[in-house]
Amino acid sequence: MDFENYIAPDFSSISIEDLDVNFPQDARSLICKNIGGLGENISVVNDPIHFNSLLSGSISSLISLVNLNDFSDCNLFLVKVNQNLPFGKLIFGSVETYENRKNTLLKSHPGWMGKALYGRDTFLRRILPKFPLTGKVYDWMTGGKGKLMSEVEATGRLYAAGFELIEEKEIESKLYFVAKKIGNPIKDAHPTYWPIVKLKRIGREGKEFTVYKLRTMYPYSEYLQDMVFQKNNLTEGGKFKDDFRISGFGKFLRKFWLDEIPMIWNFLNGDLKLVGVRPLSKQYFNLYHAELKEKRTQFKPGLIPPFYADMPKTLEEIMESEMRYLEAYTKSPISTDFRYFFKIVNNILFKGARSK
């Protein structure tokens, strides 16, 4: 989606009294708690298709009676809201998550029927939209509406559109949220959505390049990286602590490095060498000290990192491990990579070294 050049149609508004019909009491309480009552210049959206008239003047807050799932393109809706809200003002909305849908179906159809219906919904509304060809068919048949998304994906979409999550609460099988405008939508945003994801990494000479991996995180997780680090910091092995963005299936893929199989293309394409420091995102790269960052950018990153030779536990130990490898590689590239390669293979095959 081209956030920078997008010009959305105008949205319509309705009377604030309609909230009594469209929202449960707990949701209205959540609005009043955060917005401070239903005052003037609050726009209320209740039509996911026709946004024909734009409120004149500044909008103090926006309330959407439409689930994010029910917009043909909720990203474009969020961008339009951002364009019309002053900084620091709020948007209130809702989304039907995977778990919300599952609980609804199991409650209304106990037993195997509910599970079968959820399996059908998962395939049609969650899996098919994520593949290039079937995703186009889904959009053609449904107008892009009704896609199931995770809580992580919904939050990531908000952050990509320039909002920060203030509060969220599950009410009557929906997840309601309040978010604040903290910036403009991210320009040139290319969110990861399909099973094979493209990720920006820092390479030789500090230049960014694209690596390919199998998806282990929910869509739009990349926009939450700073939030996860600020809240959770790092855990053993230098990973983000309690990273809620990783799916259950993703944890399995990571444990056995299956998610990194597409990176073989980067190796064949010359972006990576066989053994070398792990290609890092800009956010993670900036956690390193200046000397190591300078040393790292003198060489290509590697497909097999020295991490599995030393198995460091903290960020400081990871940096020490990488510096030892890079200093040895500077003096003797071929023998260093041979030595590290066989040590890594030994650790994986005979000592049970695994990714986390």
Buried (B, 14 or more C-beta within 10 A) or exposed (E): BEBEEBEBEEBBBBEBEEBEEBBEEEBBEBBEEBBEEBEEBBBBBBEBEEBEEBBEEEBBBBBBBBBBBBBBBBBBBBBBBBBBBEEEBBBBBBBBBBBBBBBBBBEEBEEEEBBEBBEEBBEBBBBBBBBEEEBEEBBEEBBBBBBBBBBBBBBBBBBBBBBEBEBBBBBEBBBBBBBBBEEBBBEEBEBBBBEBBEBBBBBBEEEEBBBBBBBBBBBBBBBBBEBBBEEBEBBEBBBBEEBBBBBEEBEEBBEEBBBBEBBEEBBEEEBBBEBBBBBBBEEBBEBBEEEBBEBBBEBBBBBBBBBBBBBBEEBEBBBBBBBBBBEBBEEEEEEBBEBBBEBBBEBBEEEEBBBE
